[in-house]
Amino acid sequence: MPASTTITPADRVLREACGLVDRSDRGKLAFTGPQAKTFLQGQVTNDVEALTPGTGCYAALLSPKGKMLGDLRIVDTGDELWLDTERSALQAIFNVLHRARLGYDAALHKRTLQHGLVSLIGPRARAIAGVESLPDVEHANAAIAVDDIPARAIATDVGVDVVCDAEQTPQLIAALTARGAAAVPEAAAEVLRVEHGRPRYGIDLDDTTIPQEAGLNDRAVSFAKGCYVGQETVARLFYKGKPNRHLRGLQLSAPVAAGTELTVGGRVVGSLSSVVVSPQHGPIALALVRREAQPGTRLAAGDASATVVELPFT
């Protein structure tokens, strides 16, 4: 552990027990109807038609040129396909899906204000949610009740998300807190995200990003499914090309602001996006950097130095 770094109470909760973050402001949508899967299959990068009730996937919605308009989680509840995304990407995603669904027997529903979403993060998350039997696979999901509050539990890479009707979110938080969850700030959870090397749309990714540049092919892209919007660019880059940029981790000599340019030999090769101070690794960051900045390369980052490292940090 870096000598200059201390473990905060929130850090300890997230790493040893269960932290709670209210993420109800995330954008949420749902699709119903017999052609819901067929429709989404032609819109997003991952294989929606392969989903079965209780499973889900992570995917991107692309422009025709293969640039990311947003990323989203798609959960098959059995009754509907439930989607959530960064709030900053919600309107663009809604607009595309709303226009494109014409001609399909699929209904699009707004759920942002209708549903609350609480993230439980840490080794005790499953026990506190009461879902120890939930498959240990990301996006696995099941209907549950938390002290008689109907909800849906969704497995994440760091714990469990719990979704309920919006008006019952305060009661859900109270019930989970009574079971041992402790509220932590989003900033503390962001440290874990960066350590795990998971980029966030609107911070690390935007509408200039191609999924392969962000290292998302394994998580978000199916190369076995049929056609979808933006597929040609994604497939061509995967099979025949090399991306000009890659998402990398940066080990910093000192904390510096997000947006700081990264240079080598006076040439700009990227800029810092997510910057945190990890109790295990000290100051670290994520950045899309040009491909010549390979792991091990030492860069200048303002008044600090930055060493390019492979992701994840942990």
Contacts in CASP RR format, 6 or more apart in sequence:
PFRMAT RR
TARGET T0000
AUTHOR 0000-0000-0000
METHOD contacts of the structure
MODEL  1
MPASTTITPADRVLREACGLVDRSDRGKLAFTGPQAKTFLQGQVTNDVEA
LTPGTGCYAALLSPKGKMLGDLRIVDTGDELWLDTERSALQAIFNVLHRA
RLGYDAALHKRTLQHGLVSLIGPRARAIAGVESLPDVEHANAAIAVDDIP
ARAIATDVGVDVVCDAEQTPQLIAALTARGAAAVPEAAAEVLRVEHGRPR
YGIDLDDTTIPQEAGLNDRAVSFAKGCYVGQETVARLFYKGKPNRHLRGL
QLSAPVAAGTELTVGGRVVGSLSSVVVSPQHGPIALALVRREAQPGTRLA
AGDASATVVELPFT
1 279 0 8 1.000
1 280 0 8 1.000
2 280 0 8 1.000
2 281 0 8 1.000
2 282 0 8 1.000
4 282 0 8 1.000
5 277 0 8 1.000
5 278 0 8 1.000
5 279 0 8 1.000
5 280 0 8 1.000
5 282 0 8 1.000
6 279 0 8 1.000
7 279 0 8 1.000
8 188 0 8 1.000
8 279 0 8 1.000
10 19 0 8 1.000
10 184 0 8 1.000
10 185 0 8 1.000
10 188 0 8 1.000
11 188 0 8 1.000
11 191 0 8 1.000
11 279 0 8 1.000
13 19 0 8 1.000
13 122 0 8 1.000
13 182 0 8 1.000
13 184 0 8 1.000
14 121 0 8 1.000
14 122 0 8 1.000
14 184 0 8 1.000
14 188 0 8 1.000
14 189 0 8 1.000
14 191 0 8 1.000
14 192 0 8 1.000
15 122 0 8 1.000
15 123 0 8 1.000
15 279 0 8 1.000
16 122 0 8 1.000
16 123 0 8 1.000
17 122 0 8 1.000
17 123 0 8 1.000
17 124 0 8 1.000
17 180 0 8 1.000
17 182 0 8 1.000
18 120 0 8 1.000
18 121 0 8 1.000
18 122 0 8 1.000
18 123 0 8 1.000
18 124 0 8 1.000
18 125 0 8 1.000
18 127 0 8 1.000
18 128 0 8 1.000
18 180 0 8 1.000
18 181 0 8 1.000
18 182 0 8 1.000
19 120 0 8 1.000
19 121 0 8 1.000
19 122 0 8 1.000
19 125 0 8 1.000
19 181 0 8 1.000
19 182 0 8 1.000
19 183 0 8 1.000
19 184 0 8 1.000
19 189 0 8 1.000
20 118 0 8 1.000
20 119 0 8 1.000
20 120 0 8 1.000
20 121 0 8 1.000
20 173 0 8 1.000
20 176 0 8 1.000
20 177 0 8 1.000
20 181 0 8 1.000
20 182 0 8 1.000
20 183 0 8 1.000
20 184 0 8 1.000
21 118 0 8 1.000
21 119 0 8 1.000
21 121 0 8 1.000
21 183 0 8 1.000
21 184 0 8 1.000
21 185 0 8 1.000
21 186 0 8 1.000
21 189 0 8 1.000
22 117 0 8 1.000
22 118 0 8 1.000
22 119 0 8 1.000
22 169 0 8 1.000
22 173 0 8 1.000
22 183 0 8 1.000
23 117 0 8 1.000
23 118 0 8 1.000
23 119 0 8 1.000
23 161 0 8 1.000
23 186 0 8 1.000
24 115 0 8 1.000
24 116 0 8 1.000
24 117 0 8 1.000
24 118 0 8 1.000
24 166 0 8 1.000
24 169 0 8 1.000
25 87 0 8 1.000
25 112 0 8 1.000
26 84 0 8 1.000
26 85 0 8 1.000
26 86 0 8 1.000
26 87 0 8 1.000
26 112 0 8 1.000
26 117 0 8 1.000
27 84 0 8 1.000
27 85 0 8 1.000
27 86 0 8 1.000
27 87 0 8 1.000
27 90 0 8 1.000
27 111 0 8 1.000
27 112 0 8 1.000
28 82 0 8 1.000
28 83 0 8 1.000
28 84 0 8 1.000
28 85 0 8 1.000
28 110 0 8 1.000
28 111 0 8 1.000
28 112 0 8 1.000
28 114 0 8 1.000
28 115 0 8 1.000
28 117 0 8 1.000
29 82 0 8 1.000
29 83 0 8 1.000
29 84 0 8 1.000
29 85 0 8 1.000
29 90 0 8 1.000
29 93 0 8 1.000
29 94 0 8 1.000
29 97 0 8 1.000
29 108 0 8 1.000
29 109 0 8 1.000
29 110 0 8 1.000
29 111 0 8 1.000
29 112 0 8 1.000
30 80 0 8 1.000
30 81 0 8 1.000
30 82 0 8 1.000
30 83 0 8 1.000
30 108 0 8 1.000
30 109 0 8 1.000
30 111 0 8 1.000
31 39 0 8 1.000
31 40 0 8 1.000
31 80 0 8 1.000
31 81 0 8 1.000
31 83 0 8 1.000
31 106 0 8 1.000
31 107 0 8 1.000
31 108 0 8 1.000
31 109 0 8 1.000
32 79 0 8 1.000
32 80 0 8 1.000
32 81 0 8 1.000
32 106 0 8 1.000
32 107 0 8 1.000
32 109 0 8 1.000
33 105 0 8 1.000
33 106 0 8 1.000
33 107 0 8 1.000
34 105 0 8 1.000
34 106 0 8 1.000
35 104 0 8 1.000
35 105 0 8 1.000
35 106 0 8 1.000
36 80 0 8 1.000
36 81 0 8 1.000
36 104 0 8 1.000
36 106 0 8 1.000
36 107 0 8 1.000
37 48 0 8 1.000
37 49 0 8 1.000
37 51 0 8 1.000
37 81 0 8 1.000
38 49 0 8 1.000
38 104 0 8 1.000
38 106 0 8 1.000
39 100 0 8 1.000
39 101 0 8 1.000
39 104 0 8 1.000
39 106 0 8 1.000
40 48 0 8 1.000
40 74 0 8 1.000
40 81 0 8 1.000
40 97 0 8 1.000
40 106 0 8 1.000
41 47 0 8 1.000
41 48 0 8 1.000
41 49 0 8 1.000
41 225 0 8 1.000
41 226 0 8 1.000
41 228 0 8 1.000
42 226 0 8 1.000
42 227 0 8 1.000
42 228 0 8 1.000
42 229 0 8 1.000
43 61 0 8 1.000
43 96 0 8 1.000
43 97 0 8 1.000
43 100 0 8 1.000
43 228 0 8 1.000
43 229 0 8 1.000
44 59 0 8 1.000
44 60 0 8 1.000
44 61 0 8 1.000
44 72 0 8 1.000
44 74 0 8 1.000
44 228 0 8 1.000
45 59 0 8 1.000
45 60 0 8 1.000
45 61 0 8 1.000
45 62 0 8 1.000
45 211 0 8 1.000
45 220 0 8 1.000
45 221 0 8 1.000
45 222 0 8 1.000
45 228 0 8 1.000
45 231 0 8 1.000
45 234 0 8 1.000
46 57 0 8 1.000
46 58 0 8 1.000
46 59 0 8 1.000
46 60 0 8 1.000
46 74 0 8 1.000
46 220 0 8 1.000
46 221 0 8 1.000
46 222 0 8 1.000
46 225 0 8 1.000
47 57 0 8 1.000
47 222 0 8 1.000
47 224 0 8 1.000
47 225 0 8 1.000
48 57 0 8 1.000
48 59 0 8 1.000
48 74 0 8 1.000
48 81 0 8 1.000
49 225 0 8 1.000
50 57 0 8 1.000
50 222 0 8 1.000
50 225 0 8 1.000
51 57 0 8 1.000
51 74 0 8 1.000
51 76 0 8 1.000
51 81 0 8 1.000
52 76 0 8 1.000
53 76 0 8 1.000
53 77 0 8 1.000
53 78 0 8 1.000
54 75 0 8 1.000
54 76 0 8 1.000
54 77 0 8 1.000
54 78 0 8 1.000
54 140 0 8 1.000
54 141 0 8 1.000
54 142 0 8 1.000
55 76 0 8 1.000
55 137 0 8 1.000
55 139 0 8 1.000
55 140 0 8 1.000
55 141 0 8 1.000
56 73 0 8 1.000
56 74 0 8 1.000
56 75 0 8 1.000
56 76 0 8 1.000
56 139 0 8 1.000
56 140 0 8 1.000
56 141 0 8 1.000
57 73 0 8 1.000
57 74 0 8 1.000
57 139 0 8 1.000
57 220 0 8 1.000
58 71 0 8 1.000
58 72 0 8 1.000
58 73 0 8 1.000
58 74 0 8 1.000
58 138 0 8 1.000
58 139 0 8 1.000
58 219 0 8 1.000
58 220 0 8 1.000
59 71 0 8 1.000
59 72 0 8 1.000
59 73 0 8 1.000
59 74 0 8 1.000
59 220 0 8 1.000
60 68 0 8 1.000
60 69 0 8 1.000
60 70 0 8 1.000
60 71 0 8 1.000
60 72 0 8 1.000
60 211 0 8 1.000
60 216 0 8 1.000
60 220 0 8 1.000
60 221 0 8 1.000
61 68 0 8 1.000
61 69 0 8 1.000
61 70 0 8 1.000
61 71 0 8 1.000
61 72 0 8 1.000
61 92 0 8 1.000
61 93 0 8 1.000
61 96 0 8 1.000
61 97 0 8 1.000
61 229 0 8 1.000
62 68 0 8 1.000
62 69 0 8 1.000
62 211 0 8 1.000
62 228 0 8 1.000
62 229 0 8 1.000
62 230 0 8 1.000
62 233 0 8 1.000
62 234 0 8 1.000
63 69 0 8 1.000
63 207 0 8 1.000
63 229 0 8 1.000
63 230 0 8 1.000
64 229 0 8 1.000
64 230 0 8 1.000
65 230 0 8 1.000
65 233 0 8 1.000
66 210 0 8 1.000
66 229 0 8 1.000
66 230 0 8 1.000
66 232 0 8 1.000
66 233 0 8 1.000
66 234 0 8 1.000
67 207 0 8 1.000
67 208 0 8 1.000
67 209 0 8 1.000
67 210 0 8 1.000
68 201 0 8 1.000
68 205 0 8 1.000
68 206 0 8 1.000
68 207 0 8 1.000
68 209 0 8 1.000
68 210 0 8 1.000
68 211 0 8 1.000
68 214 0 8 1.000
69 89 0 8 1.000
69 92 0 8 1.000
69 93 0 8 1.000
69 96 0 8 1.000
69 207 0 8 1.000
70 85 0 8 1.000
70 86 0 8 1.000
70 89 0 8 1.000
70 92 0 8 1.000
70 93 0 8 1.000
70 201 0 8 1.000
70 205 0 8 1.000
70 207 0 8 1.000
71 85 0 8 1.000
71 86 0 8 1.000
71 89 0 8 1.000
71 201 0 8 1.000
71 205 0 8 1.000
71 216 0 8 1.000
71 220 0 8 1.000
72 83 0 8 1.000
72 84 0 8 1.000
72 85 0 8 1.000
72 89 0 8 1.000
72 93 0 8 1.000
73 83 0 8 1.000
73 84 0 8 1.000
73 85 0 8 1.000
73 139 0 8 1.000
73 154 0 8 1.000
74 81 0 8 1.000
74 82 0 8 1.000
74 83 0 8 1.000
74 139 0 8 1.000
75 81 0 8 1.000
75 82 0 8 1.000
75 83 0 8 1.000
75 139 0 8 1.000
75 141 0 8 1.000
75 152 0 8 1.000
75 154 0 8 1.000
76 141 0 8 1.000
77 141 0 8 1.000
77 143 0 8 1.000
77 152 0 8 1.000
80 109 0 8 1.000
82 111 0 8 1.000
82 152 0 8 1.000
82 163 0 8 1.000
83 93 0 8 1.000
84 117 0 8 1.000
85 93 0 8 1.000
85 201 0 8 1.000
86 200 0 8 1.000
86 201 0 8 1.000
86 202 0 8 1.000
87 112 0 8 1.000
88 201 0 8 1.000
88 202 0 8 1.000
89 201 0 8 1.000
89 202 0 8 1.000
90 112 0 8 1.000
92 207 0 8 1.000
94 108 0 8 1.000
94 110 0 8 1.000
97 108 0 8 1.000
98 108 0 8 1.000
100 229 0 8 1.000
101 108 0 8 1.000
113 166 0 8 1.000
114 165 0 8 1.000
114 166 0 8 1.000
115 163 0 8 1.000
115 164 0 8 1.000
115 165 0 8 1.000
115 166 0 8 1.000
116 163 0 8 1.000
116 164 0 8 1.000
116 165 0 8 1.000
116 166 0 8 1.000
116 169 0 8 1.000
116 172 0 8 1.000
117 161 0 8 1.000
117 162 0 8 1.000
117 163 0 8 1.000
118 161 0 8 1.000
118 162 0 8 1.000
118 163 0 8 1.000
118 164 0 8 1.000
118 169 0 8 1.000
118 172 0 8 1.000
118 173 0 8 1.000
118 176 0 8 1.000
119 156 0 8 1.000
119 159 0 8 1.000
119 160 0 8 1.000
119 161 0 8 1.000
119 162 0 8 1.000
119 189 0 8 1.000
120 128 0 8 1.000
120 129 0 8 1.000
120 159 0 8 1.000
120 160 0 8 1.000
120 161 0 8 1.000
120 162 0 8 1.000
120 176 0 8 1.000
120 181 0 8 1.000
121 156 0 8 1.000
121 158 0 8 1.000
121 159 0 8 1.000
121 184 0 8 1.000
121 189 0 8 1.000
121 192 0 8 1.000
122 158 0 8 1.000
122 159 0 8 1.000
124 180 0 8 1.000
125 158 0 8 1.000
125 159 0 8 1.000
125 160 0 8 1.000
125 181 0 8 1.000
126 132 0 8 1.000
126 134 0 8 1.000
126 159 0 8 1.000
126 160 0 8 1.000
128 176 0 8 1.000
128 179 0 8 1.000
128 180 0 8 1.000
128 181 0 8 1.000
129 144 0 8 1.000
129 146 0 8 1.000
129 153 0 8 1.000
129 160 0 8 1.000
129 162 0 8 1.000
129 176 0 8 1.000
130 144 0 8 1.000
130 146 0 8 1.000
130 153 0 8 1.000
131 142 0 8 1.000
131 144 0 8 1.000
131 153 0 8 1.000
131 155 0 8 1.000
131 160 0 8 1.000
134 140 0 8 1.000
134 141 0 8 1.000
134 142 0 8 1.000
134 153 0 8 1.000
134 155 0 8 1.000
134 160 0 8 1.000
135 155 0 8 1.000
136 155 0 8 1.000
137 155 0 8 1.000
138 155 0 8 1.000
138 156 0 8 1.000
138 157 0 8 1.000
139 154 0 8 1.000
139 155 0 8 1.000
140 154 0 8 1.000
140 155 0 8 1.000
141 152 0 8 1.000
141 153 0 8 1.000
141 154 0 8 1.000
141 155 0 8 1.000
142 152 0 8 1.000
142 153 0 8 1.000
143 150 0 8 1.000
143 151 0 8 1.000
143 152 0 8 1.000
144 151 0 8 1.000
144 152 0 8 1.000
144 153 0 8 1.000
144 162 0 8 1.000
145 151 0 8 1.000
146 162 0 8 1.000
146 164 0 8 1.000
146 172 0 8 1.000
146 175 0 8 1.000
146 176 0 8 1.000
147 171 0 8 1.000
147 175 0 8 1.000
147 178 0 8 1.000
149 164 0 8 1.000
149 168 0 8 1.000
149 171 0 8 1.000
149 172 0 8 1.000
149 175 0 8 1.000
150 164 0 8 1.000
150 165 0 8 1.000
150 168 0 8 1.000
151 162 0 8 1.000
151 163 0 8 1.000
151 164 0 8 1.000
151 172 0 8 1.000
152 162 0 8 1.000
152 163 0 8 1.000
152 164 0 8 1.000
153 160 0 8 1.000
153 161 0 8 1.000
153 162 0 8 1.000
154 160 0 8 1.000
154 161 0 8 1.000
154 162 0 8 1.000
154 163 0 8 1.000
157 196 0 8 1.000
157 198 0 8 1.000
158 192 0 8 1.000
158 196 0 8 1.000
162 172 0 8 1.000
162 176 0 8 1.000
164 172 0 8 1.000
173 183 0 8 1.000
177 183 0 8 1.000
187 276 0 8 1.000
190 274 0 8 1.000
190 276 0 8 1.000
191 276 0 8 1.000
191 277 0 8 1.000
191 278 0 8 1.000
191 279 0 8 1.000
193 200 0 8 1.000
193 274 0 8 1.000
194 274 0 8 1.000
194 276 0 8 1.000
194 278 0 8 1.000
194 284 0 8 1.000
194 285 0 8 1.000
194 286 0 8 1.000
194 313 0 8 1.000
195 278 0 8 1.000
195 280 0 8 1.000
195 281 0 8 1.000
195 284 0 8 1.000
195 312 0 8 1.000
195 313 0 8 1.000
195 314 0 8 1.000
196 312 0 8 1.000
196 313 0 8 1.000
196 314 0 8 1.000
197 247 0 8 1.000
197 249 0 8 1.000
197 286 0 8 1.000
197 311 0 8 1.000
197 312 0 8 1.000
197 313 0 8 1.000
198 312 0 8 1.000
199 205 0 8 1.000
199 214 0 8 1.000
199 215 0 8 1.000
199 216 0 8 1.000
199 247 0 8 1.000
199 273 0 8 1.000
199 274 0 8 1.000
199 286 0 8 1.000
200 274 0 8 1.000
203 258 0 8 1.000
203 273 0 8 1.000
203 274 0 8 1.000
204 214 0 8 1.000
204 247 0 8 1.000
204 273 0 8 1.000
204 274 0 8 1.000
204 286 0 8 1.000
204 287 0 8 1.000
204 288 0 8 1.000
205 214 0 8 1.000
205 288 0 8 1.000
209 288 0 8 1.000
210 233 0 8 1.000
210 234 0 8 1.000
210 237 0 8 1.000
210 243 0 8 1.000
211 217 0 8 1.000
211 220 0 8 1.000
211 221 0 8 1.000
211 234 0 8 1.000
212 221 0 8 1.000
212 234 0 8 1.000
212 237 0 8 1.000
212 238 0 8 1.000
212 243 0 8 1.000
213 243 0 8 1.000
213 244 0 8 1.000
213 245 0 8 1.000
213 246 0 8 1.000
213 247 0 8 1.000
213 288 0 8 1.000
214 247 0 8 1.000
214 288 0 8 1.000
215 246 0 8 1.000
215 247 0 8 1.000
217 238 0 8 1.000
221 234 0 8 1.000
221 238 0 8 1.000
223 235 0 8 1.000
223 238 0 8 1.000
237 243 0 8 1.000
242 291 0 8 1.000
243 291 0 8 1.000
244 290 0 8 1.000
244 291 0 8 1.000
245 270 0 8 1.000
245 288 0 8 1.000
245 289 0 8 1.000
245 290 0 8 1.000
245 291 0 8 1.000
246 288 0 8 1.000
246 289 0 8 1.000
246 291 0 8 1.000
247 286 0 8 1.000
247 287 0 8 1.000
247 288 0 8 1.000
247 311 0 8 1.000
248 286 0 8 1.000
248 287 0 8 1.000
248 288 0 8 1.000
248 289 0 8 1.000
248 293 0 8 1.000
248 295 0 8 1.000
248 308 0 8 1.000
248 309 0 8 1.000
248 310 0 8 1.000
248 311 0 8 1.000
249 284 0 8 1.000
249 285 0 8 1.000
249 286 0 8 1.000
249 287 0 8 1.000
249 308 0 8 1.000
249 309 0 8 1.000
249 310 0 8 1.000
249 311 0 8 1.000
249 313 0 8 1.000
250 262 0 8 1.000
250 272 0 8 1.000
250 284 0 8 1.000
250 285 0 8 1.000
250 286 0 8 1.000
250 287 0 8 1.000
250 299 0 8 1.000
250 301 0 8 1.000
250 306 0 8 1.000
250 307 0 8 1.000
250 308 0 8 1.000
250 309 0 8 1.000
251 281 0 8 1.000
251 283 0 8 1.000
251 284 0 8 1.000
251 306 0 8 1.000
251 307 0 8 1.000
251 309 0 8 1.000
252 275 0 8 1.000
252 282 0 8 1.000
252 283 0 8 1.000
252 284 0 8 1.000
252 285 0 8 1.000
252 301 0 8 1.000
252 304 0 8 1.000
252 305 0 8 1.000
252 306 0 8 1.000
253 283 0 8 1.000
253 304 0 8 1.000
253 305 0 8 1.000
253 306 0 8 1.000
254 283 0 8 1.000
254 303 0 8 1.000
254 304 0 8 1.000
255 275 0 8 1.000
255 277 0 8 1.000
255 283 0 8 1.000
255 304 0 8 1.000
256 272 0 8 1.000
256 275 0 8 1.000
256 283 0 8 1.000
256 285 0 8 1.000
256 301 0 8 1.000
256 302 0 8 1.000
256 303 0 8 1.000
256 304 0 8 1.000
257 272 0 8 1.000
257 275 0 8 1.000
258 272 0 8 1.000
258 273 0 8 1.000
258 274 0 8 1.000
258 275 0 8 1.000
258 285 0 8 1.000
259 271 0 8 1.000
259 272 0 8 1.000
259 273 0 8 1.000
260 271 0 8 1.000
260 272 0 8 1.000
260 301 0 8 1.000
260 302 0 8 1.000
261 268 0 8 1.000
261 270 0 8 1.000
261 271 0 8 1.000
261 301 0 8 1.000
261 302 0 8 1.000
262 268 0 8 1.000
262 269 0 8 1.000
262 270 0 8 1.000
262 271 0 8 1.000
262 272 0 8 1.000
262 287 0 8 1.000
262 289 0 8 1.000
262 293 0 8 1.000
262 299 0 8 1.000
262 300 0 8 1.000
262 301 0 8 1.000
262 306 0 8 1.000
263 269 0 8 1.000
263 299 0 8 1.000
263 300 0 8 1.000
264 292 0 8 1.000
264 293 0 8 1.000
264 297 0 8 1.000
264 298 0 8 1.000
264 299 0 8 1.000
264 300 0 8 1.000
265 300 0 8 1.000
266 300 0 8 1.000
269 289 0 8 1.000
269 290 0 8 1.000
269 292 0 8 1.000
269 293 0 8 1.000
269 299 0 8 1.000
270 287 0 8 1.000
270 288 0 8 1.000
270 289 0 8 1.000
270 290 0 8 1.000
270 293 0 8 1.000
271 287 0 8 1.000
272 285 0 8 1.000
272 286 0 8 1.000
272 287 0 8 1.000
272 301 0 8 1.000
272 306 0 8 1.000
273 285 0 8 1.000
273 286 0 8 1.000
273 287 0 8 1.000
273 288 0 8 1.000
274 285 0 8 1.000
274 286 0 8 1.000
275 283 0 8 1.000
275 284 0 8 1.000
275 285 0 8 1.000
276 283 0 8 1.000
276 284 0 8 1.000
276 285 0 8 1.000
277 283 0 8 1.000
277 284 0 8 1.000
278 284 0 8 1.000
278 313 0 8 1.000
280 313 0 8 1.000
280 314 0 8 1.000
281 313 0 8 1.000
281 314 0 8 1.000
283 304 0 8 1.000
284 313 0 8 1.000
285 301 0 8 1.000
285 306 0 8 1.000
286 311 0 8 1.000
289 299 0 8 1.000
289 308 0 8 1.000
293 299 0 8 1.000
293 308 0 8 1.000
294 308 0 8 1.000
295 308 0 8 1.000
295 309 0 8 1.000
295 310 0 8 1.000
296 307 0 8 1.000
296 308 0 8 1.000
296 309 0 8 1.000
297 307 0 8 1.000
297 308 0 8 1.000
298 305 0 8 1.000
298 306 0 8 1.000
298 307 0 8 1.000
298 308 0 8 1.000
299 305 0 8 1.000
299 306 0 8 1.000
299 307 0 8 1.000
299 308 0 8 1.000
300 306 0 8 1.000
END
